[in-house]
Amino acid sequence: MPTTCSAGSGYSFISTRPFRQMPYTPGVSQPPGIPVSPIRPRPRFAKTRHFWYRVSEGRQIDDLWGQFTADARASYGFYGKDVDWDEINSMPQWRRPFHILRQFFWALLLKLSPARRVLLLASLALLAISELSVRSNKDSGDWHFELGAALLLLLLLSLELADKVTMKRDLEIAREIQSWLVPSRPPEVPGADIAFATRPQNSVAGDYYDAFFPGKSREKLLLVIADVAGKSVPAALLMATLQASLRTLASDTMPLVELVTGLNHYASAHSLDGRRFTTALIAEYNLTTRRMDYVNAGHNPPILRRSDGALEKLEAGGLPLGIEADTTFESGSVQLAPGDALILYTDGVVEAFNAAGEDFGNERWLAAIRQLPEVSAEETLRTLMRKVDSFVGATRQSDDITCLILRASRP
């Protein structure tokens, strides 16, 4: 039976190979006649430790610091998009810090609703009044301006948190629905081993992957990996459209190029004049001959790793889906041999970057594939994803990451 495992890195690994389970050891009751040890008193500071455990969810300080730095970098990039860096760079060095802070403040303020902007400005005004009172040594009487400022900030935080929790709940429902559109387990394929992993940047993703038999004959396996331009909810909606179109058109008698042409017509009808295009790789694997026909519609070329370590790219195809309704596609074909591995992936893999802003890149990706041992598809997938994760470190994910492995088994 295929098995699913959620790794600590956030990937959902799915493979056709079963995991080895530890033997079950039944519980052993205490023999009669042995005295029961007395109940020990609760250690000191137990409540404090319990409180800290609830707050930190049992994470170590290093993990918390890594999460904080990742969130800080992501927030800096989010608000930094609204900063006019060309204007800042044209200023003298001594003037830049003030103008950067001013533009960051306006970027934050304008993302709040008008009522919440007033709350934030009122709390800052109260803090300023409190500071002026202290500096001038004036008695403010019974007015505790700093307390009022703290209460206003707490109110603002609670309002923003309520919005975030509500949106997160809706996104979790959307993610559950989206999970129904992709396979929960790979199909059983004689003579081949399949595994895939995906990790969205947000709760929902624009990446799509699939592996299924389009007809009743089960002679040909259809492999698909696609990436909708954009992220989060808009990309996820278009991904659902692509999945429905593919499942509607696919059959064991339809030629592959005709299938991709039909998908392009559907995508062009919902692409907002080509602004919401989709890159995709659609492949047809013949179980008897181990021949694979494919069409690459502007997607990152999959890598075919031969058993001797040689690499081949699958590049034949055409434009991404949804750019031109009347575009033509060409197909390519490769012959798989026992021990060969086909690696399909989305651009989130090679565009993942570390704390220095350096991309993982195609060269590192090809080097990681070239160094792969001949192991199962699941182990191949884990090895590649560990390479990416070790390079990225604590940096927050910048795009959806999806990878699919097909390995031709040896007799």
C-alpha positions as CSV (number, residue, x, y, z in Angstrom):
1,M,0.0,0.0,0.0
2,P,1.3,3.5,-0.7
3,T,2.3,5.4,2.4
4,T,2.2,9.1,3.4
5,C,4.6,10.8,5.8
6,S,4.8,14.4,6.8
7,A,8.4,15.4,7.4
8,G,9.5,18.0,9.9
9,S,10.5,20.3,7.1
10,G,6.8,20.8,6.1
11,Y,6.8,18.6,3.0
12,S,4.2,15.9,2.6
13,F,6.0,12.9,1.2
14,I,4.0,10.3,-0.6
15,S,5.5,7.1,-2.0
16,T,4.4,3.7,-3.3
17,R,6.9,1.9,-1.0
18,P,5.7,0.9,2.5
19,F,7.5,2.1,5.6
20,R,9.0,-0.4,7.9
21,Q,7.1,-0.3,11.2
22,M,8.5,-1.2,14.6
23,P,7.0,-4.3,16.2
24,Y,4.3,-3.6,18.7
25,T,5.2,-4.3,22.3
26,P,2.3,-4.9,24.6
27,G,2.2,-3.1,27.9
28,V,3.5,-5.0,30.9
29,S,1.5,-4.7,34.1
30,Q,3.4,-4.5,37.4
31,P,3.6,-7.9,39.2
32,P,1.8,-8.2,42.5
33,G,3.7,-7.8,45.6
34,I,5.9,-5.0,44.4
35,P,5.2,-1.8,46.3
36,V,3.9,1.1,44.4
37,S,6.2,4.1,44.5
38,P,4.7,7.1,46.3
39,I,3.5,10.1,44.2
40,R,6.3,12.6,43.9
41,P,5.5,16.2,44.6
42,R,5.4,18.5,41.7
43,P,8.8,20.2,41.1
44,R,9.3,23.8,41.8
45,F,8.4,26.3,39.0
46,A,6.2,23.6,37.4
47,K,3.6,26.2,36.5
48,T,6.2,28.5,35.0
49,R,7.6,25.6,32.9
50,H,4.1,24.6,31.8
51,F,3.3,28.2,30.8
52,W,6.5,28.5,28.8
53,Y,5.8,25.1,27.1
54,R,2.3,26.4,26.0
55,V,3.8,29.6,24.7
56,S,6.7,28.1,22.9
57,E,5.0,24.8,21.9
58,G,8.1,23.0,23.2
59,R,10.5,24.6,20.8
60,Q,14.1,25.3,21.7
61,I,15.5,28.8,21.8
62,D,17.4,28.3,18.6
63,D,14.2,27.3,16.8
64,L,12.3,30.3,18.1
65,W,15.1,32.6,17.1
66,G,15.3,31.1,13.6
67,Q,11.5,31.5,13.3
68,F,11.7,35.1,14.4
69,T,14.5,36.0,12.0
70,A,12.6,34.3,9.2
71,D,9.5,36.3,10.0
72,A,11.5,39.5,10.4
73,R,13.1,39.1,6.9
74,A,9.7,38.3,5.4
75,S,8.1,41.4,7.0
76,Y,11.0,43.5,5.8
77,G,10.5,42.3,2.3
78,F,6.7,42.8,2.5
79,Y,6.8,46.4,3.7
80,G,10.0,47.2,1.7
81,K,8.0,46.8,-1.5
82,D,6.4,50.1,-0.8
83,V,9.6,52.0,-0.1
84,D,11.0,54.2,-2.9
85,W,14.6,52.8,-2.8
86,D,15.7,54.9,-5.8
87,E,14.8,58.0,-3.9
88,I,16.5,56.7,-0.7
89,N,19.7,55.8,-2.6
90,S,19.9,59.3,-4.1
91,M,20.0,60.9,-0.7
92,P,23.1,61.6,1.4
93,Q,24.0,58.8,3.8
94,W,23.0,60.8,7.0
95,R,19.5,61.4,5.7
96,R,18.6,57.8,4.6
97,P,17.7,56.2,8.0
98,F,15.1,58.8,8.8
99,H,13.4,58.6,5.4
100,I,13.6,54.7,5.5
101,L,11.8,54.7,8.8
102,R,9.2,57.3,7.6
103,Q,8.4,55.2,4.5
104,F,8.2,52.0,6.4
105,F,5.8,53.7,8.9
106,W,3.6,54.9,6.1
107,A,3.7,51.4,4.4
108,L,2.5,49.9,7.7
109,L,-0.1,52.6,8.4
110,L,-1.7,52.4,5.0
111,K,-2.2,48.7,5.3
112,L,-4.6,49.2,8.2
113,S,-8.2,50.2,7.9
114,P,-8.9,53.9,8.6
115,A,-10.4,53.3,12.0
116,R,-7.3,51.2,13.1
117,R,-5.0,53.9,11.7
118,V,-6.6,56.3,14.2
119,L,-6.1,53.8,17.0
120,L,-2.4,53.5,16.2
121,L,-1.8,57.2,15.9
122,A,-3.7,57.8,19.2
123,S,-1.6,55.3,21.0
124,L,1.6,56.8,19.6
125,A,0.3,60.3,20.6
126,L,-0.3,59.1,24.2
127,L,3.2,57.6,24.4
128,A,4.6,60.9,23.2
129,I,2.6,62.9,25.8
130,S,3.8,60.5,28.5
131,E,7.4,61.0,27.4
132,L,7.1,64.7,27.3
133,S,5.6,64.7,30.8
134,V,8.5,62.7,32.2
135,R,11.1,64.9,30.5
136,S,9.5,68.2,31.7
137,N,8.9,66.8,35.2
138,K,5.3,67.7,35.1
139,D,2.8,65.9,37.2
140,S,0.1,64.3,34.9
141,G,-2.2,63.8,37.9
142,D,-4.3,60.7,37.6
143,W,-3.8,60.4,33.8
144,H,-1.7,57.4,32.9
145,F,-1.0,58.1,29.3
146,E,1.4,55.1,28.9
147,L,-1.4,52.8,30.2
148,G,-3.9,54.2,27.7
149,A,-1.3,53.7,24.9
150,A,-0.7,50.1,25.9
151,L,-4.5,49.4,26.0
152,L,-5.0,51.0,22.6
153,L,-2.1,48.9,21.1
154,L,-3.5,45.8,22.7
155,L,-6.9,46.5,21.2
156,L,-5.3,47.1,17.8
157,L,-3.4,43.8,18.1
158,S,-6.5,41.9,19.1
159,L,-8.4,43.3,16.1
160,E,-5.6,42.4,13.6
161,L,-5.3,38.9,15.2
162,A,-9.0,38.2,14.9
163,D,-8.8,39.0,11.2
164,K,-5.8,36.8,10.8
165,V,-7.4,33.9,12.6
166,T,-10.6,34.2,10.6
167,M,-8.6,34.3,7.3
168,K,-6.4,31.4,8.4
169,R,-9.5,29.3,9.1
170,D,-10.9,30.0,5.7
171,L,-7.5,29.2,4.1
172,E,-7.3,25.9,5.9
173,I,-10.7,25.0,4.5
174,A,-9.5,26.0,1.1
175,R,-6.3,23.9,1.5
176,E,-8.3,20.9,2.5
177,I,-10.5,21.3,-0.6
178,Q,-7.4,21.8,-2.8
179,S,-5.9,18.6,-1.3
180,W,-8.8,16.7,-2.9
181,L,-7.6,17.8,-6.3
182,V,-4.2,16.2,-6.2
183,P,-3.5,12.5,-5.5
184,S,-3.2,11.5,-1.9
185,R,-1.1,8.5,-3.0
186,P,0.7,7.5,-6.1
187,P,-0.8,4.8,-8.3
188,E,0.7,1.3,-8.3
189,V,2.8,1.1,-11.4
190,P,4.4,-2.2,-12.4
191,G,8.1,-1.8,-13.1
192,A,8.2,1.8,-11.7
193,D,8.5,3.5,-8.3
194,I,6.8,6.9,-7.8
195,A,7.0,9.5,-5.0
196,F,6.1,13.2,-4.7
197,A,6.3,16.0,-2.2
198,T,4.8,19.4,-2.1
199,R,5.1,22.4,0.2
200,P,3.0,25.6,-0.5
201,Q,4.4,29.0,0.4
202,N,1.0,29.9,1.9
203,S,-1.9,27.7,2.9
204,V,-2.9,27.1,-0.7
205,A,-0.7,26.8,-3.7
206,G,-0.6,27.3,-7.4
207,D,1.5,24.1,-8.0
208,Y,-0.2,21.1,-9.4
209,Y,1.0,17.5,-9.8
210,D,-0.8,14.3,-10.8
211,A,-0.1,10.7,-11.8
212,F,-3.0,8.6,-13.1
213,F,-4.1,6.2,-15.7
214,P,-6.4,8.1,-18.1
215,G,-8.3,5.1,-19.4
216,K,-9.4,1.6,-18.4
217,S,-6.6,-0.2,-20.2
218,R,-3.9,0.9,-17.6
219,E,-1.3,0.7,-20.3
220,K,-0.2,4.3,-20.2
221,L,0.5,6.5,-17.1
222,L,-0.1,10.2,-17.4
223,L,2.4,12.4,-15.4
224,V,1.7,16.1,-14.9
225,I,3.4,18.9,-13.0
226,A,2.3,22.5,-13.5
227,D,2.9,25.9,-11.9
228,V,0.3,28.7,-12.3
229,A,1.7,32.2,-12.4
230,G,1.2,34.0,-9.1
231,K,0.7,32.7,-5.6
232,S,-1.9,31.9,-3.0
233,V,-5.7,32.0,-3.7
234,P,-5.7,33.3,-7.3
235,A,-3.2,30.8,-8.4
236,A,-5.0,28.0,-6.5
237,L,-8.3,28.8,-8.3
238,L,-6.6,28.6,-11.7
239,M,-4.9,25.4,-10.6
240,A,-8.4,23.9,-9.9
241,T,-9.5,24.9,-13.3
242,L,-6.5,23.2,-14.9
243,Q,-7.1,20.0,-12.9
244,A,-10.8,19.9,-14.0
245,S,-9.8,20.5,-17.6
246,L,-7.2,17.8,-17.6
247,R,-9.4,15.2,-16.0
248,T,-12.2,16.1,-18.5
249,L,-10.0,15.8,-21.6
250,A,-7.7,13.0,-20.7
251,S,-8.3,9.6,-22.2
252,D,-6.1,6.7,-23.3
253,T,-7.0,7.3,-27.0
254,M,-6.3,11.0,-27.2
255,P,-2.9,11.9,-28.6
256,L,-0.7,13.8,-26.2
257,V,-0.3,16.9,-28.4
258,E,-4.0,17.1,-28.9
259,L,-4.5,16.9,-25.1
260,V,-2.1,19.8,-24.4
261,T,-3.7,21.9,-27.2
262,G,-7.1,21.4,-25.5
263,L,-5.7,22.4,-22.1
264,N,-4.2,25.5,-23.7
265,H,-7.6,26.5,-25.1
266,Y,-9.1,26.1,-21.6
267,A,-6.3,28.0,-20.0
268,S,-6.4,30.9,-22.5
269,A,-10.1,31.4,-21.7
270,H,-9.2,32.1,-18.0
271,S,-5.8,33.7,-18.2
272,L,-6.7,37.4,-18.3
273,D,-5.1,38.0,-21.7
274,G,-2.1,35.9,-20.9
275,R,-1.3,37.5,-17.5
276,R,-2.3,34.3,-15.6
277,F,-0.5,31.7,-17.6
278,T,0.5,28.2,-16.5
279,T,3.8,26.3,-17.2
280,A,3.3,22.6,-17.4
281,L,4.9,19.3,-18.2
282,I,2.6,16.6,-19.4
283,A,4.1,13.1,-20.0
284,E,2.7,9.8,-21.1
285,Y,4.6,6.7,-19.9
286,N,4.1,3.4,-21.6
287,L,4.4,0.6,-19.0
288,T,5.2,-2.1,-21.5
289,T,7.9,-0.3,-23.6
290,R,9.1,2.1,-20.9
291,R,8.9,4.8,-23.5
292,M,7.9,8.3,-22.4
293,D,6.3,10.9,-24.7
294,Y,6.1,14.4,-23.3
295,V,5.2,18.0,-24.0
296,N,6.9,20.8,-22.1
297,A,4.7,23.9,-22.1
298,G,7.3,26.5,-20.9
299,H,8.0,24.6,-17.7
300,N,11.4,24.0,-15.9
301,P,12.8,21.0,-18.0
302,P,12.6,17.8,-16.0
303,I,15.8,15.9,-15.6
304,L,16.3,12.3,-16.6
305,R,19.1,10.8,-14.6
306,R,20.5,7.7,-16.3
307,S,21.7,4.9,-14.1
308,D,25.3,5.8,-15.1
309,G,24.9,9.4,-13.9
310,A,24.3,11.1,-17.2
311,L,21.7,13.8,-17.3
312,E,19.2,14.7,-20.0
313,K,16.7,17.6,-20.1
314,L,13.2,17.2,-21.4
315,E,12.7,20.5,-23.3
316,A,10.5,19.8,-26.4
317,G,7.2,21.6,-26.3
318,G,6.1,25.2,-26.7
319,L,4.8,28.3,-24.9
320,P,3.2,28.2,-21.4
321,L,-0.6,27.4,-21.4
322,G,-2.8,30.4,-21.6
323,I,-0.6,32.9,-23.5
324,E,-1.7,32.2,-27.0
325,A,-4.9,30.2,-27.7
326,D,-3.7,29.2,-31.2
327,T,-0.1,28.2,-30.3
328,T,1.3,24.8,-31.5
329,F,3.1,22.3,-29.5
330,E,5.7,19.6,-30.4
331,S,6.3,16.5,-28.4
332,G,9.5,14.7,-27.4
333,S,10.2,11.2,-26.3
334,V,12.8,9.3,-24.2
335,Q,13.4,5.7,-23.5
336,L,13.8,4.8,-19.9
337,A,16.0,1.9,-18.8
338,P,16.1,0.1,-15.4
339,G,17.7,2.3,-12.8
340,D,16.8,5.6,-14.6
341,A,15.1,8.3,-12.6
342,L,13.0,11.1,-13.9
343,I,12.8,14.3,-11.7
344,L,10.0,16.7,-12.3
345,Y,9.9,19.9,-10.3
346,T,8.6,23.5,-10.1
347,D,10.6,26.7,-10.1
348,G,10.3,27.1,-6.3
349,V,13.0,24.5,-6.0
350,V,15.7,26.3,-8.0
351,E,14.6,29.8,-6.9
352,A,14.7,29.0,-3.2
353,F,17.2,31.4,-1.6
354,N,19.2,31.6,1.6
355,A,19.8,34.4,4.2
356,A,22.3,36.0,1.8
357,G,19.7,36.3,-0.9
358,E,21.5,33.7,-3.1
359,D,19.4,31.3,-5.2
360,F,19.8,27.6,-4.9
361,G,20.0,27.7,-8.7
362,N,20.1,25.2,-11.5
363,E,23.8,24.3,-11.1
364,R,23.3,23.1,-7.5
365,W,20.2,21.3,-8.4
366,L,21.9,19.4,-11.3
367,A,24.9,18.6,-9.0
368,A,22.5,17.2,-6.4
369,I,20.8,15.1,-9.0
370,R,24.1,13.9,-10.5
371,Q,25.3,12.7,-7.0
372,L,22.1,10.7,-6.3
373,P,22.6,7.1,-5.4
374,E,20.4,4.4,-6.9
375,V,17.8,4.2,-4.2
376,S,14.0,4.2,-4.1
377,A,12.0,7.1,-5.4
378,E,11.1,8.1,-1.9
379,E,14.7,8.2,-0.7
380,T,15.7,10.1,-3.9
381,L,13.0,12.7,-3.1
382,R,14.1,13.0,0.6
383,T,17.7,13.4,-0.4
384,L,16.9,16.2,-2.9
385,M,14.6,18.1,-0.5
386,R,17.2,17.9,2.3
387,K,19.7,19.5,-0.1
388,V,17.4,22.4,-0.7
389,D,16.4,22.8,2.9
390,S,20.0,22.8,4.2
391,F,20.9,25.5,1.7
392,V,17.9,27.7,2.5
393,G,18.2,27.3,6.3
394,A,15.8,29.4,8.3
395,T,14.9,31.7,5.4
396,R,11.1,31.8,4.8
397,Q,9.9,30.0,1.7
398,S,9.5,32.4,-1.2
399,D,7.4,30.1,-3.6
400,D,5.6,26.9,-3.7
401,I,7.9,23.8,-4.0
402,T,6.8,20.6,-5.7
403,C,8.8,17.6,-6.8
404,L,7.8,14.3,-8.4
405,I,10.1,11.3,-9.0
406,L,9.6,8.4,-11.3
407,R,12.2,5.7,-11.1
408,A,12.3,2.7,-13.5
409,S,12.7,-0.4,-11.3
410,R,15.3,-3.1,-12.0
411,P,14.0,-6.6,-12.5
